[in-house]
Amino acid sequence: MIVYNITAKVTWAIAEDWLAWQKQEHIPQMLETALIADYKIFRLLELDEEEGPTFTMQFFFVSWENYDMYIRIFSPALRERSLSRWHDQYIAFRTVMELVN
């Protein structure tokens, strides 16, 4: 199992709308690729939230091939939609992990 983790810190000004957009638009578009087996959204706790909350979204792929296809074919356009909508009101970084147990 491959886990694609996106951690995003958003400003308080967009936090509620950003999370609703993730749930109602962005993630459903990602799932339409049929490459993602499951996903989870978490809000990180015990962090400084003065500038806004931090969320992590984990997307589960059954194989490296599915992950690779998603990243090469679908991710650029989906990432651009996010950037064009929210501009500089969030910062995100991505990691890829392999489930070992």
C-alpha positions in Angstrom: 0.0 0.0 0.0 1.3 3.4 -1.0 0.2 6.4 1.0 0.4 9.9 -0.5 0.3 12.4 2.3 -0.4 16.1 1.8 0.0 18.4 4.7 -1.5 21.9 4.3 -1.5 24.9 6.6 -4.3 27.3 5.7 -5.1 30.8 6.9 -8.0 31.3 9.2 -9.6 33.4 6.5 -10.1 30.4 4.2 -10.0 27.4 6.7 -13.8 26.6 6.7 -14.2 27.1 2.9 -11.0 25.3 2.1 -12.0 22.2 4.0 -15.5 22.2 2.5 -14.0 22.5 -0.9 -11.7 19.6 -0.3 -14.6 17.4 0.8 -17.1 18.5 -1.8 -15.0 19.2 -4.9 -11.3 18.5 -4.9 -11.2 15.1 -3.3 -14.2 13.8 -5.3 -12.3 14.9 -8.4 -9.3 13.0 -7.2 -11.4 9.9 -6.6 -12.9 10.1 -10.1 -9.5 8.9 -11.4 -10.3 5.5 -9.9 -6.7 5.2 -8.8 -7.2 6.0 -5.2 -8.4 3.2 -3.0 -9.3 5.3 0.1 -8.5 8.5 1.9 -8.5 10.2 5.3 -8.4 13.8 6.4 -6.9 14.8 9.8 -6.4 18.1 11.6 -3.1 18.3 13.4 -3.3 19.1 17.1 -0.9 20.6 19.5 0.5 23.0 16.9 0.6 26.8 16.9 -2.6 27.8 15.1 -2.1 31.5 15.3 -1.9 31.8 11.5 -4.4 29.0 10.9 -5.0 25.2 11.2 -3.0 22.4 9.7 -4.6 19.5 7.9 -3.1 16.3 6.6 -4.8 14.2 3.9 -3.7 10.7 3.2 -4.6 9.0 0.0 -4.1 5.2 -0.3 -3.0 3.5 -3.5 -2.9 -0.3 -3.9 0.2 -0.1 -6.0 3.1 2.1 -6.9 1.9 2.0 -10.5 -1.5 3.5 -9.5 0.3 6.2 -7.5 2.7 6.9 -10.4 -0.1 7.2 -12.9 -2.0 9.6 -10.7 1.0 11.8 -10.2 2.0 11.9 -13.9 -1.4 12.2 -15.5 -3.9 13.7 -13.0 -2.0 15.5 -10.3 -0.7 18.6 -12.2 -4.1 19.8 -13.3 -5.7 19.1 -9.9 -2.9 20.9 -8.1 -3.2 23.9 -10.5 -7.0 24.1 -9.6 -6.1 24.4 -6.0 -3.4 27.0 -6.5 -5.6 29.1 -8.8 -8.4 29.0 -6.2 -6.5 29.6 -3.0 -3.3 31.3 -4.2 -1.0 32.1 -1.4 -3.5 31.5 1.5 -2.1 28.0 2.2 1.2 26.2 2.0 1.4 22.5 1.4 4.1 19.8 1.3 3.8 16.2 0.1 5.3 12.9 1.2 5.0 9.4 0.0 5.1 6.4 2.3 4.8 2.7 2.0 2.7 0.8 4.6 4.9 -1.9 6.1 2.6 -3.2 8.8 
